[in-house]
Amino acid sequence: MDNFSSCVLDTSVIIKALFSPPRRTAGSAYIREGKTHQSCVALIAALDEQGTEVSIPRCAIVEIAAVSKRLADRHAAEEICTEVESSFRIVPEDQLIEHAKRIALDEGCPGFDTYFLALAEQTDVPLFTDDSGMHRICGKRAIRSFLMRDMDPESFLHI
């Protein structure tokens, strides 16, 4: 994988790095999600080691808080949000809203997704996601993106 100085992480990557798949996930889905978890952990470690600037839109904090609360508890969710806010570059929505609105009008995709897409497109940096719909839109818009479920954890050893 190529080296790059900055990127955008979708919340799916952050959440899947922090939380292993639940044991109740059945069969091949559990195996796939376990591999995706490993890839997300490896990616974040590699980005940190390389000193890559990771950006997320501010609205990601809300999504991370909600999902973390569902998967753990309020205290853990608050700690996760604090860590994310201190580790990543947080981009305010007012810097993205017009671009995000154009993407929403063009693509009809979910609102939160438009902010990640706008940030990656506006800054011309790669987007890492495990959302296949977002990844598909990246392809349509010529945004460089990586779908985590298709990545080998070993591929991040040399980014």
Secondary structure as UniProt FT lines:
FT   STRAND          6..9
FT   HELIX           11..18
FT   TURN            23..24
FT   HELIX           27..50
FT   STRAND          53..57
FT   HELIX           59..71
FT   HELIX           74..87
FT   STRAND          89..91
FT   HELIX           93..95
FT   HELIX           97..107
FT   HELIX           111..123
FT   STRAND          127..129
FT   HELIX           132..141
FT   STRAND          145..147
FT   HELIX           148..150
FT   HELIX           153..158
//
